Amino acid sequence: MTGKEEFLNERTVQAVREAVRRHDAEAELSETTASDLSLATLGEMAAPSLFSSIRCVVVRGLEQLPEESVDGLLAYAAAPSDEVALVLVHGGGPKGSGVLTKLRKLPTVTDSRSGELKVSELPAFVAGEVRSHGSSIDRAAADFLVQSVGQDLRSLSAAAHQLTHDFPGEALDTEKVKRYFGGRAEAKSFAVADAAFSGRRQAALEELRWALDGGTAPVLVTSAFAAGARGLARFRSAPSRMRDNDLAREVGVPPWKLRTIRDQARGWTDTGIARAIRAVAQADADVKGAATDASYTLERLVLTVTGLRDR
């Protein structure tokens, strides 16, 4: 299997192991790294086990396979032992791609690829996780869960499992998701930036205090402001009459975020955005060491940004 998404790779490895164990509950499971793979270790893999006739061997880091072991691995993969399930894990990238190409041409090899998910694909991933637990979730709730938990697939999968466990068989909506993750979403740095770029000064200040009291690092707040300014700039410069999905890719945000940016953009000019970008850059430098009071710096940034939009 190939791909940079470690969570999906590990899920595939686990699925193979479970299939082997269903075939033989006493099957032997083992792991090694490709950098340690040699003709000797290949021979050991194919040799009968003292404890079981069936074994599953996972070889990680295929991109690190020594050149002198390539021919041996290809020969084994072309005529594998019936008693051995061999799982080769490649971390993605160009290194070792030649070996992958040769392996994929072999009729005895099954290819599994786990590409990195785009931000816009994460709500669909959440919906799939929820379905796997026998429930359903609407798009707005899936969007909110991604906004609350973040883009880590392992965390999103765990959140989906928790929700379906606590609401068994029930359709999940935004209200149910908010019961568990609403507080986290409101304390996030992007909530401060969204309120500021929308011109909601008081709400932005309240969100800022909530975030800082909750332990959010000041640098994450300035980073969220920088992302907000970039999103507005890209939105305003994007070609008109684009479909939302295409526009989202152009701006670099998930489709659900476009609604917020479109509303924000109505109160901004190119000059105002340029000034906001300079203010964010100054605040970022300040919180990274140039200022002694990060809270004051961020409050001033909120006032500056909302003031620029007001004008």
C-alpha positions in Angstrom: 0.0 0.0 0.0 1.1 3.5 -0.7 0.2 7.0 0.7 1.3 9.7 3.0 -1.8 9.4 5.2 -0.5 7.3 8.1 -4.0 6.8 9.6 -5.4 5.2 6.5 -2.3 3.1 5.9 -2.6 1.7 9.5 -6.3 1.0 9.0 -5.5 -1.1 5.9 -2.7 -3.0 7.7 -5.2 -3.7 10.6 -7.8 -4.9 8.1 -5.3 -7.4 6.6 -4.3 -8.7 10.0 -7.9 -9.2 11.0 -8.6 -11.1 7.8 -5.6 -13.4 8.5 -6.8 -14.0 12.0 -10.3 -14.8 10.9 -8.7 -17.4 8.6 -6.5 -18.8 11.3 -6.9 -17.6 14.9 -3.4 -18.8 15.7 -1.8 -17.0 12.8 1.6 -15.4 13.6 1.8 -11.6 13.2 5.2 -9.9 12.7 6.7 -6.7 11.5 10.0 -5.5 10.0 11.4 -2.5 8.2 12.4 -2.5 4.6 15.8 -1.1 5.5 16.5 -4.4 7.3 15.2 -6.6 4.5 17.7 -9.0 3.0 17.8 -12.3 1.2 18.2 -14.0 4.5 15.1 -12.3 6.1 13.1 -13.0 3.0 13.9 -16.6 3.3 12.9 -16.6 7.0 9.5 -15.1 6.0 8.8 -17.9 3.7 10.0 -20.6 6.1 7.4 -22.6 8.1 6.6 -21.2 11.5 7.1 -23.2 14.6 3.8 -21.9 16.1 1.5 -21.6 13.1 1.3 -22.5 9.4 -0.1 -19.1 8.6 1.7 -15.8 9.2 1.2 -12.1 8.3 4.3 -10.0 7.8 4.2 -6.2 7.6 7.2 -4.5 6.0 7.2 -0.8 6.6 9.1 2.0 4.9 9.4 0.3 1.5 11.0 3.4 0.1 14.1 2.5 2.3 14.5 -0.9 0.7 18.3 -1.5 0.0 19.1 -1.8 -3.7 20.6 -5.2 -3.3 17.3 -6.5 -1.9 15.1 -5.3 -4.7 15.4 -8.4 -7.0 14.9 -10.8 -4.1 11.7 -9.0 -3.0 10.3 -8.9 -6.6 11.1 -12.6 -7.0 9.3 -13.5 -3.8 6.3 -11.2 -4.6 6.0 -12.9 -8.0 5.8 -16.4 -6.4 4.8 -15.9 -2.8 4.2 -18.6 -0.2 0.6 -19.6 0.2 1.1 -19.5 4.0 2.4 -15.9 4.2 0.4 -12.6 3.8 3.0 -10.0 3.0 2.0 -6.4 3.4 4.4 -3.8 2.0 3.9 -0.2 3.2 5.3 2.7 1.2 5.1 6.2 2.7 4.5 8.0 -0.6 6.8 10.3 -2.5 9.1 9.6 -5.4 11.7 7.5 -3.5 11.3 3.8 -4.2 8.7 4.5 -6.9 10.5 2.2 -9.4 10.0 -0.8 -7.0 6.3 0.1 -6.7 5.9 0.2 -10.5 7.4 -3.3 -10.8 5.3 -4.7 -8.0 2.1 -3.3 -9.4 2.7 -5.2 -12.6 2.7 -8.5 -10.8 -0.6 -10.4 -10.9 0.0 -11.7 -7.4 0.2 -8.2 -5.9 -2.9 -6.2 -4.7 -2.4 -2.5 -4.8 -4.0 -0.2 -2.1 -3.5 3.5 -2.2 -4.3 6.1 0.5 -4.0 9.5 -0.9 -4.0 12.6 1.3 -7.5 14.0 1.8 -8.2 17.6 0.8 -9.8 19.9 3.4 -13.0 19.9 1.3 -13.1 16.1 1.5 -13.0 15.9 5.3 -16.8 16.2 5.9 -17.3 13.3 3.6 -14.7 11.3 5.6 -16.6 12.1 8.8 -19.9 11.0 7.2 -18.2 7.7 6.2 -16.9 7.1 9.7 -20.4 7.7 11.1 -22.0 5.3 8.6 -19.5 2.6 9.6 -21.0 2.8 13.1 -24.5 2.4 11.9 -25.6 6.1 12.0 -25.8 9.2 9.8 -24.8 12.8 10.0 -26.0 15.8 8.0 -23.5 18.0 6.1 -23.8 21.0 8.4 -23.0 18.8 11.5 -20.0 17.2 9.6 -18.7 20.6 8.7 -19.0 21.8 12.3 -17.2 18.7 13.6 -14.3 19.3 11.2 -14.2 23.0 12.3 -14.2 21.9 15.9 -11.8 19.0 15.9 -9.4 19.9 13.1 -8.0 18.0 10.2 -6.4 15.1 11.9 -8.1 11.9 10.6 -7.4 9.9 13.8 -9.1 12.6 15.9 -12.0 12.9 13.5 -12.5 9.2 13.5 -12.4 9.1 17.3 -14.9 11.9 17.5 -17.3 10.1 15.1 -17.0 6.9 17.2 -17.7 8.8 20.4 -20.8 10.5 19.0 -22.3 7.3 17.5 -21.6 5.5 20.8 -23.4 8.1 22.8 -26.3 8.6 20.3 -26.7 4.9 19.1 -28.7 4.7 15.9 -29.6 8.4 16.0 -29.0 10.8 13.1 -26.4 13.3 14.2 -27.2 17.0 13.7 -25.3 20.1 14.6 -27.0 20.4 18.0 -25.7 17.0 19.0 -22.2 17.7 17.8 -22.2 21.0 19.7 -23.0 19.3 23.0 -19.6 17.7 22.8 -17.4 19.9 20.7 -19.1 23.4 20.7 -16.9 24.8 23.4 -13.8 23.7 21.6 -14.9 25.4 18.4 -15.8 28.7 20.1 -12.4 28.8 21.8 -10.4 28.3 18.6 -8.3 31.0 17.2 -10.2 31.0 13.9 -13.4 32.1 15.7 -11.6 35.2 16.8 -10.4 36.0 13.3 -13.8 35.2 11.7 -15.6 37.6 14.1 -13.0 40.3 13.5 -13.0 40.2 9.8 -16.8 40.2 9.9 -16.6 43.5 11.8 -18.1 42.1 15.0 -15.7 43.9 17.4 -17.3 42.9 20.7 -17.8 39.3 19.7 -14.2 39.1 18.6 -12.9 40.5 21.9 -15.0 38.0 23.8 -13.8 35.1 21.6 -10.2 36.3 22.1 -10.5 36.2 25.9 -12.2 32.8 25.8 -9.4 31.5 23.6 -6.5 32.9 25.7 -8.2 31.7 29.0 -8.5 28.3 27.4 -4.8 28.1 26.7 -4.7 29.0 23.0 -1.2 30.2 22.1 -1.1 33.8 20.9 0.8 32.8 17.8 -2.1 30.6 16.7 -4.4 33.6 16.9 -2.1 35.7 14.6 -1.9 32.7 12.3 -5.7 32.5 12.1 -5.8 36.2 11.3 -3.2 35.7 8.5 -5.2 32.9 7.0 -8.3 35.1 7.2 -6.6 37.9 5.4 -5.2 35.6 2.7 -8.6 34.1 2.2 -10.3 37.5 1.7 -7.5 38.6 -0.7 -7.8 35.4 -2.8 -11.6 35.6 -2.8 -11.6 39.2 -4.1 -9.0 38.4 -6.8 -10.7 35.1 -8.0 -12.4 35.1 -11.4 -16.1 35.9 -11.2 -18.9 33.3 -11.9 -16.9 30.3 -10.6 -18.7 27.4 -9.2 -18.4 27.1 -5.4 -16.3 24.0 -5.5 -13.9 25.6 -8.0 -13.9 28.8 -6.1 -13.1 27.0 -2.8 -10.1 25.4 -4.4 -9.0 28.8 -5.8 -9.3 30.4 -2.4 -7.8 27.4 -0.6 -10.7 26.8 1.8 -13.4 24.1 2.2 -16.7 24.9 0.4 -18.5 25.6 3.7 -16.0 28.4 4.5 -17.0 30.3 1.4 -20.2 31.4 3.0 -18.3 33.2 5.8 -15.7 34.7 3.4 -18.4 35.9 1.0 -20.2 37.7 3.8 -17.0 39.2 5.1 -15.8 40.4 1.7 -18.8 42.8 1.4 -17.2 45.1 3.9 -13.6 45.1 2.6 -11.6 46.9 0.0 -8.3 45.9 -1.4 -6.6 48.8 0.5 -8.2 47.7 3.7 -7.1 44.1 3.3 -3.5 45.3 2.5 -3.5 47.3 5.7 -4.9 44.4 7.7 -2.2 42.1 6.4 0.5 44.6 7.6 -1.2 44.8 11.0 -1.3 41.0 11.3 2.4 40.8 10.3 3.3 43.3 13.0 1.2 41.6 15.7 2.8 38.2 14.7 6.2 39.7 15.2 5.1 41.2 18.5 3.7 38.0 20.0 6.9 36.2 19.0 9.1 38.3 21.1 8.9 42.0 20.2 6.2 42.8 22.7 5.8 42.1 26.5 2.0 41.7 26.6 0.6 39.3 24.0 -3.0 39.9 25.2 -2.7 43.6 24.7 -1.2 43.0 21.2 -4.0 40.7 20.2 -6.7 43.0 21.5 -5.1 45.9 19.5 -5.1 43.6 16.4 -8.8 42.9 16.8 -9.6 46.7 17.2 -7.4 47.5 14.2 -8.9 44.9 11.9 -12.5 45.6 12.8 -11.8 49.3 12.4 -10.4 48.8 8.9 -13.5 47.0 7.9 -15.8 49.6 9.4 -14.2 52.3 7.2 
